[in-house]
Amino acid sequence: MIRLLTPVILLIFGLIISGYSYYTYGDFSDYGAAFYPTIIGFLVAFFSLIDFVMELKLKGKYIFQHFDLVQDGKIILLLSGVVLFYLISSEYLGFVISVAIILNVLSMPFLTKNRVLVSLFLIMLSIGIYLLFAKVLLVGLPTGTLFE
């Protein structure tokens, strides 16, 4: 039952965020302050609706095995450490280098071949994310005191 309830809650949340930002800011058509939260709210609602339909189709086919508390604890600690690293390092190193380090650290344990090529791609990806948010969407991202 909880597997069906979660997409419904996210659907309602996405619609509330989308509707609130659209009506409150009122500058959606000018790509103003309402544009990004309205699109994100709509996408959350859309994908949660897809998740709800998928859960209805999978009902009775998915059998939950058990929690592995040690493995889940390690993952939670790793992700908490990544968030803390970003919060601490982004002001000094900047967004691009911090995200490049995070992406490489999280990806390298899964790779056996082409590590250098993937690492270069992840650095380019962090630059692309920076350019998208900083230059296109005009979101202020930290440049870092190292590069000022």
Salt bridges, closest charged atoms under 4 A:
GLU55 OE2 - ARG3 NH2 3.00
